[in-house]
């Protein structure tokens, strides 16, 4: 089993700066600050939100890392994007390196329902027992190959985000994490991924058109906010010949 954590923020703890960053993301998404406009100064933001200028600087640095703003000396903080493209990177990898799948892979939803995690499911997903989610079960299909099945995904969305289920159905080619960012203005700052081997048994084997008992890979990802809140969990099962997991490690010079 391999665990991979990919962080888009300077830190990923539940601190005041993360709360301020999310508040500013919501205001940008709502149109209070349009692309090309300036955010208030550090002093103004500190006074308005009742925080220190150190907290404001950390929040603005996070927004810059996530692609929402740029900061220019003698000019200020400029809004660059309302919905920046997610680019999750770490010193040894990118998400694209971790799992290589076709760009045409989309969701074909089979079921959507509320769920409360029992002990065994919570353990597998590394989520709280008794927590409430919206479960979206879907086959991932390749539209270039007559919608041939690629994988099966159980996608758990934090229950307060239930209203985006229509958007999920209407935009099968858009990452659900991106829909959460757009609708709720909460930036995805970290992805944690666990990869494990498995055997694909019936009836899933029939859905994926493989022999029962054939080898597969299970990829469980947690999508987290800068404050550490789990917003989405995906539990995706691939036949072994339909996915590859790649890591690149670089040697660090001794101090």
N, C-alpha and C positions, 0 to 999 in steps of 0.2 A: 504494500500500500504506500502511495506517495502523496504527500500533502504539499500543495503549492499555495503561497499567499502572495498576491499581487497588489501593491499599494499605490494609489494615485495621489496620496496626500503626504505632507511632510511628517505627520503623525496621524494615527487613526484612533485616538482615544476620545472619550466623551467629555471634551473640554468646552469652555465657553466660546472659544474661537470657532469651533465646529458649528455650534448653534447659530452664531452670527453669520457664518458663511452660508448656512442653509436658508436663513432669513433673507439674505441678499439674493440668493439664487431664486427664491420665490418671487421677490420683487422684480427681478429681471425677467423671469418667465411671464409675470403678469403684465409686463409692459410699462412698469413705472420708470424703468431705466431702459431706453431703447439703444439699439446698436449704434455706436458712434458717440453716444453721450458720455458725460463724465459722472462718475459716482461722487457723492459728497466727499469732502476732505477727511483725512484721518481724524482730525479734531472734531469735525461735525458728527461723524459716525460715532465716535466715542461718547460725545455728549448725548446724542439722541438715544443710543442703546444702553447707556449707563455702564460702559466698560472702559478698560484702560486702552491707551493707544497701542500698547504691546499686543493686546488681544485683537485690535483692529488690523494691525499689520499682519498677524498670523492668518486671520480670516482672508484678507486680500491676497496673501501669498497662495493660499489654498485655491481661491477662485482663479488665480493666474495659472496654477498648475493644471487645473481642470479645463482651462481653455475659455472661461467666461470673460475674462478681462485681460488687459495688458496694462503695465505701469510704466509711465515715462517721466523721467526727471523734468521738473519745472512745468509739467503739463498736468499730471494727475493720473487717476485710474480710469481707463477708457473701457466701455463695454464693447466686446468684440463679437460675442456670439450669444444668442438666446438658447440654442440647443447645440452645444459643441459636440463634435464627433468624439465618441469615447475612444481613448487610446490608452490601454492599460499596459504599463511597462514595469519591468524590474531589471536589476542589473544583469541577470542572466537570461532573460526571456521576455517574450511578449505573449499575449493570449493567442495570437495567431500561430506562434511557435508551439504552444502547448497542445493545441488540438487543431489539426489540419482537416477541414471539411470543405465541401464545395460551397461557393458563395450562393448557389441557387438552392440550398437546403432550406426548406420552409416548414412551418407547422401545419399539420392537418389535425384539427382538434377533434377528439373523440368524446370528451366529457369535461364539464366544469361543475364543481361542487364545493361547499364549505367542508372543512375537516378540522378536527381537533387531534393533535398528535398523541398517539398512545406511546407507551414506553419504548417499544422496539423501534418504531419509526423515528421517534425523537433521537434515539441513540444513533441510528444510521445517519441521520441528517445533522447530528450534533446541534440540535435545537431544543428549546425547553419543552419538557413534558407538559401536556395540557395546553400548549399555545395554539392559537387559532389562525387558520390559513384558508386561502382559496386555492383548491387544487385544480390545475389545468392539466389534463392528460392528453397527450398528442403523439401522433406518429410524425417523425421528421422525414420529409420526402424530398426527392430530387426532381425538380420540375423539368429538367432537361431530359430525363429518362422516364417519361410517362408517369411521373410521381412515384417512382420506385421507392420503397421504404428504406431509410438509411439507419434510423434509430428510433427508440421509444423514449419519450421524456415525460416525467412527472414534474410539473412546475408548481412550486408552492409560493404563493404571493401573500405577503402580510395582509391580514384581514381588513385593516382600514383602507386598503387600496382596491377594494372589491369593485368600485365603479369603473375600473379600466377594462373589465372583462369584454365589453363590446369592442373596445379598441383592439384588444388582443385578437378577437375573431376577425376584425376587419383589416388588420395589418399583420398577416401571418409571417411576413418577411422581415419584420422589425423586431429587434431585441426587446423583450419585455422590460428589461432594466432601463432601456432608453425611453420607453413609454412612461415608466414611473418617473423618470427625471423630468420629462416634458409636462406631465399632468400635475405633479405634486411639487416640483421644484426642489427635490431632494437629490443631491448629487451622489452617484455611486463612486465611492472613494477606494474601495478595496474588494478584491475577489479572492476568496479562498477556495482552492480546488483539491479534492481528494480523489485519487485514481486507484481502483482496485480491480482485480480479476474476478470473473464470475463465469458460471455456466448458464446458457440461455435455455430455459426449459419451456415446455408447452404451458399455456397457450401463447406466450410471447414469441416463441420460436415460429409459430405459424404466422403471426403478424409480420415478423421481420423476414420471413421466407428463408429460414435456415433450419438445419436439422436440430431436433431437440437434444440438449446436452452439449451443443457446440460451444466453443470458447467465445467469451465476450469481455468487454471492458465496461466498467461502471464509473461514470464521472459525476461526482457530487460537488456542486459549486454553491457557495454562499456569496451573495452580493450584499455588501455592507455600506452604510453611510459613513461619513467621516467621524460620526459620534459612536460608531461601533454597532449600530442597530442593524439587524438582519432584515433586509427588505424583500429578498427573493432567494429561494433555494431551488436549484434544478438538479434532478436525479435522472441522468440520461444513460441508457444502456445501448451499447453498440455491439454488433458482431465484430469479432477481433479483426477481420480483414477490411473493415470499413472506416477505421480510425487509426491514427498514429499519434503518440504522445512524445514530444521532443523537448529536451532540456539542453541548454548550453551553459556550461560552467567555465568561468574564467579564473585563472590563477591570479591571486593577489600578491603583490610584492611584499616582502617582509618589511616591517617598520625599521 
